Amino acid sequence: ELLAEAGALGLQECVELRTNVSAEERGALFARAGAVVYTPSFEHFGIVPLEAMAAGRPVIAVALGGPCESVAHGETGWLCEP
């Protein structure tokens, strides 16, 4: 569904969706990412935003749950309304 939406917007060449990647692959992805979009709405704690920020990448996340504690809005990323 998300890939179809990216295609409808003409962004299919700019968007990658990955799940369950190895630590090595994750490091390589962070190294080439401009930003990391973190979509879970009610995660109590999410490691992905911390890993992204440790790699120097900004995080775009929903302003609920764990990201409210770890992402400094406007500094290490952006928190968006659900």
C-alpha positions as CSV (number, residue, x, y, z in Angstrom):
1,E,0.0,0.0,0.0
2,L,2.8,2.4,0.9
3,L,4.8,1.6,-2.3
4,A,1.6,2.1,-4.4
5,E,1.2,5.5,-2.7
6,A,4.8,6.4,-3.5
7,G,4.3,5.3,-7.1
8,A,1.1,7.4,-7.4
9,L,3.2,10.4,-6.2
10,G,6.0,9.6,-8.7
11,L,8.4,8.8,-5.9
12,Q,9.0,5.1,-6.4
13,E,12.6,5.7,-7.3
14,C,13.2,7.7,-4.1
15,V,11.5,5.5,-1.5
16,E,12.6,2.2,0.0
17,L,10.7,0.2,2.6
18,R,12.7,-2.4,4.5
19,T,11.9,-4.7,7.4
20,N,14.1,-7.0,9.5
21,V,17.4,-6.0,8.2
22,S,20.8,-7.2,9.5
23,A,23.0,-4.9,11.6
24,E,25.4,-4.5,8.7
25,E,22.7,-3.7,6.2
26,R,21.1,-1.2,8.7
27,G,24.4,0.6,9.1
28,A,24.7,0.9,5.3
29,L,21.2,2.2,5.0
30,F,21.7,4.8,7.7
31,A,24.9,5.9,6.0
32,R,23.1,6.7,2.7
33,A,19.8,8.0,4.2
34,G,18.9,11.6,4.2
35,A,16.5,11.0,7.1
36,V,14.7,8.2,8.8
37,V,10.9,8.1,8.9
38,Y,9.7,6.2,12.0
39,T,6.0,5.3,11.7
40,P,4.9,3.3,14.8
41,S,2.3,5.4,16.7
42,F,2.3,3.8,20.1
43,E,5.8,2.3,20.7
44,H,6.8,2.8,24.3
45,F,10.4,2.8,23.2
46,G,11.8,2.5,19.7
47,I,15.5,1.7,19.1
48,V,15.4,2.8,15.4
49,P,15.2,6.5,16.2
50,L,18.2,6.2,18.5
51,E,20.2,4.2,16.0
52,A,19.4,6.8,13.3
53,M,20.4,9.7,15.5
54,A,23.6,7.8,16.5
55,A,24.4,7.6,12.8
56,G,23.8,11.4,12.5
57,R,20.5,11.1,10.6
58,P,17.4,13.1,11.5
59,V,14.3,11.3,12.5
60,I,10.7,12.1,11.4
61,A,8.3,10.5,13.8
62,V,4.8,10.6,15.1
63,A,4.6,12.7,18.3
64,L,3.4,9.7,20.5
65,G,5.2,7.3,22.7
66,G,9.0,6.8,22.7
67,P,10.0,9.3,20.1
68,C,8.6,12.1,22.3
69,E,11.3,11.1,24.8
70,S,14.2,10.6,22.3
71,V,13.7,13.0,19.4
72,A,14.4,16.6,20.1
73,H,12.0,18.4,17.8
74,G,13.8,20.7,15.4
75,E,17.3,19.5,16.6
76,T,17.6,15.7,16.0
77,G,14.5,15.4,13.9
78,W,10.8,16.4,13.8
79,L,7.8,15.1,15.6
80,C,4.6,15.2,13.6
81,E,1.0,15.2,14.8
82,P,-0.7,11.8,14.4
